[in-house]
Amino acid sequence: MTANLPLNRAWLANLPPFANTSREEQDDILREASVLRLHGGATVFEQGTPADAFYLLVHGRLKATQLTGDGQRVLVRVVNPGDLFGFVRALGRRDYPATASVTLDSLALAWPTRQWEPLLARHPGFALNTVQAIGERLQEAHVRFCELATEEVERRVAHTVLRLIQHTGFPEADGIRIDFPVTRQDIAEMTGTTLHTVSRILSAWEDRGLVRGGRQKLLVRNPQRLMQIAGGDEREIAHEGA
């Protein structure tokens, strides 16, 4: 849904793609952008559809999921404020490789895909910030691939929960809360395992006081112990393999 909403320029300048850009550069970058108000549960685009736009999340949370050839759904990434998404031109594609759905009511900017190369050409600072963001995303994907290939499932779940609190954590008196609705199925999809296995691991962690769950909520009460698990320092929970 397109909306005529004012943008706080000072706040916008704090988002990675706009770092160190002038007011004039922002005006030019935003000239062909549409402002989208996205409601929770909506789909921004679907896997396999023609990529006619790329986006910047300004506020809220999205998740990108991919359906594999054998019908398995994988949660590829959580889209956080400041993240570009749907930029298929950078990947040499013409269609979206994943489905982007709205987890929380969100605000995003959208540009026609045809503007990808011209914007990067006209604004070296914007291009550099974008390349750095893509590089960080590729590095995270590489780390996740290595975890899937080499680590036992409990360590993978610990790494995933730690990444979630790093990017979306909100400090509370009892710990750090993941600041968007996250289900055990989501974590299973992010770690390449089953809902049953993730449920068993999280239930055991709850019994030990490491986390506290709820309906689509997760509070991490002891990040240090999760870091030990992620590092392979303990093997206390019997579980099924991935």
N, C-alpha and C positions, 0 to 999 in steps of 0.2 A: 504493500500500500504506500503510495507516495504522499508525503505530507509537506506543507510549507511551514517548516519549523526553523526558528532562529538557532544559529550555532554559536556557542561561546568560543570565540577565537582563541582566547588565552588558554582555555582548556584543550581545544583542538590542537594547539601547538605542542602540547605535552604528549600527544600520541606519536609513536615512533615514526610513521611515514612523514609527519609534518615537522619533525624536530629540525630546528635551525632554519626554517623557511621564513621568508619575509611576508608581510601582509599582502604585497603585490603578488608574490608567488602563490600564496594561499588562494587569492582571488582567482588566479588563472587555473589552478588545479581544481577548484570547486566550480568553475564556470559551467561545466557540462555534467556536474554531479546531481543526482536526485537524492533527496533525503527520504528514507523509508522508515516508517514506524511499523515494527514487526511484533505481532502478538504471539504469546506463548502457544506452542503447538503448531504454528504455521510452518510451511515449507518454503524456503527461499528459492531453491532450485533442486531438481532431481537428477540423480546419476543417469548419464547417457543422453540428457537433453542438450540441445545446442547452447553453447556458452555465449550469450548475447550481452553479458555484463560481468564486471568484477566489482568487488565490494570492500568496504572498510567498516568493521564493527566499531561504533562509537560508544555504545552503552548496551549492557545486557550480556547474554550468553547464548551461544549456538553450539550445536554439535554436528560434526560431519561423519556420516556413516557410509560404508561401502558394502555392497552386496557382492560376494565372491562368486566365481563360476559354479561352485557346488551349492550355492544358496545360503551360505553362512554370512550373517551380518557382522561387520566389524566396525567398532567405533574408532575412526581414524584419528580424530583429534577434537579437542574442545576449543572453540573459537572464543577468545577473550577480547575485551575492549582494546583497541589499537591494532588488532590483527587484520591483515588483508586476507581475503578468501575469494575463491572463484577465479583466480588469475590464471586461466588455462593457457594464455598465450606464452607465459613464461615456461610452460611445460611442453610446448609444441603440440597442444591439443586443440580441438575445436568443440569438444563436448565436456561436460562436467564429469570428473571421475568419481564423484561422491554426491550424496544427498546432504544438503544443509538444512537443518530444522532448528526451530527456535525453542530454546529451553526456558528462557525468561523473556518477558516483554523487553524489546530491544529497539535500538535506533542504529541505523546503518546508512552509509553513503554508497551510492551505486553509480558507476560510470559505464558507458557503452564499451564493449570489449575493443572496438576499433580505436579507442583513445589510449590504449595501453602503451604502445610504442611512442606516439607523439608526446605524451606526458613525460615519459622517461627521457626522451630526447631534449625536451625544453627545460627540464628541471633536474640537473645533476644531483642536487642534494636529495630530492625526493627519490631519484633512482638509486642512490647509494643507500639510503635508509631502507628502501624496498629490497635491495639485494642482500643486505645484512639480515633482514627479517626472514627472507627465504632461506638463507644459509643456516640460521638458527633452527628453522623448522626441519631442514634436511638433517642437521646434526641430531635433533631429537628423534627423528624417524630412524636414523642409523642406530642410536642407542637402544630404541625399542626393539629393533630387529635383532640386535645382539642379545638382548634379554630373552626374547622369544626362542632364540636358537640355543642358548647356553644355560639359562637359569631355571631352577625349579620354580614351581608355580607360586609358592608363598613369597619368594623373593620378588617375583614379578608383580604380585599384588601390592607388596610394600612399596616398590619403586613407583607404581602408578599412583597410589594414594599420596605419596610424598610429592610427586609432581603436581597433583591436583591442589594440594595445600600451598605449594610454592606459587602457583599461578593464580589461584582463586581463593586462597585461605583468608579467613576473617578471624582475628584473635578474639577469644572470649575468656571469661574467668576460668573455665574448666579446660581450655585447650584451644585448638584451631579448628574452626568450622569451614567445611567446603561450602563456598558461598553460592551454590546453585543446586537445583534438584539433581541428585545423582543416585541411580539405582544400582543394586547388586548386578543386575543384568548389564548395565553400562560398564561396570568394572570388569565383568567377565569378557565382554566384547573387546575391551582395551587390552586385556592380558592374554587373549587367545586361549581361554579355558572355559569351563562350564559354569552355569549359574549355581549348581549344586556345590562345586568346589569352592567358589568364592563365598557362598553363604556359610559353608563350614569354617573357612578360615576367619571370616569376619566375626562369626559367633564365638569362636575360640578367643579372638582378640578382645571381644567385649568381656568375656569371662575373666580375662587377665587385666582388665582396666586400661587397655591400650586405645580403644576407640569406643564411641557410643553411637549406635545407629538409631534410625527412625524411618518414617516413611519418606523416602527420597532424600534423606539427610544423613550426614556423617560428620561426627565431631572426633577429631584426633586428639586424644588426651595425653599421649606420650610419644611425641615425634622421635625422641632419641632412641627409644626401643625399636620403633619401626625402621630407623636408620640402621640399627644393628642387624635386624632381620634382613633388610635389603642388602647389607654387606656380607651376608652369609655367616654371621657370628653365632647363630643358634638354629637348631633343628628340632623345635619342640612340638610342632604340630604335625601329626600324621595326615597326609592328604593324598588324593589321587593325582596322578600326573596329568599334565595338560592334554 
